[in-house]
Amino acid sequence: MPMKPGSTKNLLLRLDPGLAERLQTVAEVEGRPVSDVVREAITTLVKQRRSDKRFLRLLEANLARHQQALKLLRDDQQ
């Protein structure tokens, strides 16, 4: 379901304490909120995956499995 422009979705993120401390350090050095640094990292990861051939093959295989499962469930209703 699409979100309204300008709205956000809250997520709970659990990090190893050492990673959390390093993330906080990066944010402090850059003078930015941790949430901005995390959003930037996630945006970069998603952009990378969109052009990652291995990831796209996995996505297609996953879609094919779900289509097969849906077909089986529909066939069960007949």
Protein Blocks (a to p, Z undefined) as FASTA:
>chain_A
ZZdehiacdddddddfklmmmmmmmmmmnopafklmmmmmmmmmmmmmmmmmklmmmmmm
mmmmmmmmmmmmmmmmZZ
